[in-house]
Amino acid sequence: MSDLSDIKKQIFSILLEDLNNNISTQKNKKCLKVMLKKQLDCFDEERKLETFPFSRKEIKSLVLDRDLTEKDLDNIHRYIQQSDLQSAIDGTIQNNSKYLELGFLPIVNSNRESDPNGGSSRERLFWLDVKAIDKNNSKETIQTESDEKNQEFDEGTPQVYSIVYDREEISNIKLSFFSKIVFEKGELRMKSFTGYIVMLLFILFFFTGIALVVLISLIIILLPQQKNMTLYSAFVVMLYPVVIYSFFKNTLLPLQKLTIDRVIKAPQFVFLSLNEDEADMEMYREGGSAITRITRFKSTCPICTAPILLEAGKPDQKAPLVGRCREAPHAHVYSFDRVTLKGYFLGHEGYLKKFD
């Protein structure tokens, strides 16, 4: 491959990685993702073809992962536009300096110039390409909203306004034996055989817990009438409610919140190894099915350079989860957005003021 082809492969690989880290159900990002995968397959197979043209039919077929039916072809000329694909790129490449280092940005081209009239009878083709970055204006080319906010402060002001989170690979997280069986390749598709088994298992635990609570309540009520009960037996009976309450509070309730909040702290003993301190559990939708995975959202504190991990928002914050610095968990606090992977400073405004 030529040098430009090598650069294209690097740019497209970085873009695909950014898309995978940025969970989104938007159609334009799904289309962009399948185009990138197909284009990278061409490079991997060492084909001489450097650009792979995609029609709307091909893109929709790749997104749906099946052959199109006659119904799928209705209004196919409106399925995706070049501007939609470019918007997906622009919304993904923000805050990534790797593009600046390579000197190129990914773009989407089409045959619009050679066939400007278009129309439903003419097939529009799209392909991925790169363009050189204007070095004189490179700092303005890739810029996030947080960068614009930070520029409002003088040079003497600490840049603590915003942070960017990363998802840690599941290979770096020590899972329990149960999680190793359930989470194939680190993910669990809820509308699958394993997913249904897991849901039925926890429903069974729920009703078993209720039945045990009722049984223990009856035993406690009748306890004074039991003449042959030993002290050890009485202790075991009294211990059951504590165990059941702990399971409800630390496992079942967080899993119920996962369907609403989309991110929770992973229940320790069920999903994580005893040697693992903490991790996060995330749920997102893809292809009409909810997918759950174990990960760890982390960042670096711009104030003291200590790690930032997700913790409970209460008692000082309203959000269920916020990013807290390990060294100053109540002073260096940041919001958390799982879609954009951005966080904004929530601590005392004094950190944002200019030093005297």
Disulfide bonds with the S-S distance in Angstrom:
none
